[in-house]
Amino acid sequence: MIKFFKNFSKDESGAVTVDWVVLTAAVVGLAVAAYGSIQSGASDLTTRTNTFMDTQTPGTFATP
């Protein structure tokens, strides 16, 4: 039984799989965080563009 535990503790055949699962989870987490940031920024930009366009009248130029 002790020999079984020693062999089990030395066996690293599944360690690479665990590493890839952890790295993949980290990448997915970063992608979700980035998506939230981009989505809120794009929504804000759309709102500001809509507000600006509502103040414009056709045939006139906006002065900066």
C-alpha positions as CSV (number, residue, x, y, z in Angstrom):
1,M,0.0,0.0,0.0
2,I,2.8,2.4,0.8
3,K,4.5,1.6,-2.5
4,F,1.2,2.5,-4.3
5,F,1.1,5.9,-2.6
6,K,4.8,6.6,-3.4
7,N,4.2,5.7,-7.1
8,F,1.0,7.7,-7.2
9,S,2.8,10.8,-5.8
10,K,5.6,10.5,-8.4
11,D,3.2,10.0,-11.3
12,E,2.9,13.3,-13.2
13,S,1.0,12.1,-16.3
14,G,-2.1,14.3,-15.5
15,A,-0.2,17.3,-14.4
16,V,0.0,18.9,-17.8
17,T,-3.8,18.5,-18.2
18,V,-4.4,20.3,-14.9
19,D,-2.0,23.1,-16.0
20,W,-3.9,23.6,-19.3
21,V,-7.2,23.6,-17.5
22,V,-6.0,26.3,-15.1
23,L,-4.5,28.4,-17.9
24,T,-7.6,28.1,-20.0
25,A,-9.8,29.1,-17.1
26,A,-7.6,32.2,-16.6
27,V,-7.8,33.2,-20.3
28,V,-11.6,32.8,-20.3
29,G,-11.8,34.9,-17.1
30,L,-9.7,37.6,-18.7
31,A,-11.8,37.5,-21.8
32,V,-15.0,37.9,-19.8
33,A,-13.5,40.9,-17.9
34,A,-12.3,42.5,-21.2
35,Y,-15.7,42.0,-22.8
36,G,-17.4,43.7,-19.9
37,S,-15.1,46.7,-20.2
38,I,-15.4,46.9,-24.0
39,Q,-19.1,46.6,-23.9
40,S,-19.6,49.4,-21.4
41,G,-17.2,51.7,-23.3
42,A,-19.0,51.0,-26.6
43,S,-22.4,51.6,-25.0
44,D,-21.2,54.9,-23.6
45,L,-19.7,55.9,-27.0
46,T,-23.0,55.0,-28.7
47,T,-25.0,57.1,-26.3
48,R,-22.7,60.1,-26.7
49,T,-22.8,59.8,-30.5
50,N,-26.6,59.6,-30.4
51,T,-26.8,62.7,-28.2
52,F,-24.5,64.6,-30.5
53,M,-26.4,63.5,-33.6
54,D,-29.7,64.6,-32.1
55,T,-28.4,68.2,-31.7
56,Q,-27.4,68.4,-35.4
57,T,-29.6,69.8,-38.2
58,P,-29.1,68.6,-41.8
59,G,-27.2,71.0,-44.0
60,T,-25.3,72.8,-41.2
61,F,-21.8,72.3,-40.0
62,A,-20.8,71.9,-36.4
63,T,-18.2,74.3,-35.1
64,P,-15.7,72.8,-32.8
